[in-house]
């Protein structure tokens, strides 16, 4: 069987933050089992190596498909949106927010199958108690500038709406 591997390069292994992010991503992916979410297989993070093994889903990301074949995206748009929203609804049911939904993190193959990938920024929704004890200035703004939710920029409570 063939798999895909996300691997930290040797220079990144000295960066504890990079290793923490990879551990977090593996931890989130391990909890998600849905046909439209990339399937997690295994992971390891140590001083000498850090990797995540997942299903090999042969496809381009949505950004590349839009650039190379926009008409095919138009034809498959309804199914694409259904698959993405089902994946996000499942994540939200499991009490996770993706927080980095963008065309780069959606895989779309020629058969119209879809996978949501990259859970490095995923988090639990903001709780009222957590918001009371955390000062606004200390809340980190994470995500891709052109896709980040306005409420996150304003450092407001983050809900499932942030993924939409």
Buried (B, 14 or more C-beta within 10 A) or exposed (E): EEEBEBEBEEEBBEEEEBBEBBBBBBEBBBEBEBEBBBBBBEBEBEEEEBBBBBBBBEBBBBBBBBEEEEEBBEEBEEEBEEBBEBBBBBBBEEEBBBBBBBBBBBBBEEEEBBBBBBBBBBBEBBEEEEBEEEEEEEBEEEBEEEEBBEBBEEBBBBBBEBBE
